[in-house]
Amino acid sequence: MKKPNIIYQQNKKSGVVYAYEDQPYWDPEKKQSRSHRKMIGKIDPETGKLVPTRVRKAKESPIKTEDTPKQANEPQINLIDPMPIIREVLIFLRFFVCETLAKRIVGMVLIAVGVADNRVAELVGLCEKSVKTLKKGLERGEFDSIFNVGGGGRKRKLIDVEGLIVEEIKNNNYHSHQQIADMVYEKYGFKVSLPVIGRLLKKTELRG
């Protein structure tokens, strides 16, 4: 490649003489010599020396890093106490399910988002052992057992029909706790243990 030439051109209106770097090259398509021109400065009229053109730097966009302070109008996250919210959720769920199942449902959500076992127990009102059992059930996919509520739910169901059961016992001759338990299952569709029957009889001052 040939060394570029320096050529000068005067602006007729301003009278300023500009210097250009002229690089000749061969154009194979047009089969003729052509050139690239690049302005490199202008001639100082007093000294006659070349004054190089200033190189303009591209504007650098600010890079936001982790150390960049937050803007004053940037929204702040306010941490709130979750206990009142969970309490209201439990109250709402108890319109549809028993208290134990309501606690399990909320507990499952807290476990799923990574809340510690002791914190789950504190928030929903379960013992830590129950929370760990619930967590194992979730890990194993034992959802049937999780949603199957034991004695607590049956006691509430028994209270709803307690008066009917008492009338049934008074009006018929039952000789054992087992006979009463069988009657409750046949008439009302849920099983109760013999100790539950015993407590019911004691509570109503009956003896089986």
C-alpha positions, 0 to 999 in steps of 0.5 A: 500500500502506498504512503498517503499523500497530504493535500490542502483545500481552501474553503472559499467562504471562510478562507480556512485551509484544511489538510486531508490525508489522501490514500490512493487505491485501485478499484477493480470494478471500475478499473481505475485508481481512486482515493480515500480522504480524511481530514487531519487538521487545518493550517494556522494562518499566522504560523502556517503550521498544521493544527490537528483535528481534535478527536471527539470521544464518544459519550460514555453511558454511566454503568450502574453497579451494586455500589451505585446509590439508590435514587431518592424516588426509588420505592423502598420495600417495607417488611411487615409482621406476617403473623396478623396476615396468617391469622386472618388467612387461618380464620378464613380457611376455617369457614371451609375446613377444620382448624387443623387442616387450615394450619396444615394448608398454611404450613405447606405454603410456608414450607414451600417458600423455604421458611424454617421449621421452627418459624412455621410452627410459630406462625401457624400454631403447630408443634415443630414435630408436626411441621417436620412430619408435614414436611416429610409428607410433602417431600414424599408426595403423601398428599392423601395423608396430609389432607386426612385430618384425624381426631380433631376433625371427628370431634367437631363432627361429633359435636354437631350431631351430639344431641342426636346421638344422645337421643339415640342412646336414650331411646335404644338399648346399647350394651357397649361402647362398640355398639354405639360407635357402630351406630354412629358410623352407620347413621352419620358416616364417620368412625369414632374411637371407643375413648371418644364414645366414653368421653361422650357418655361421661360428658352427658352423664350416661353410662354405656 
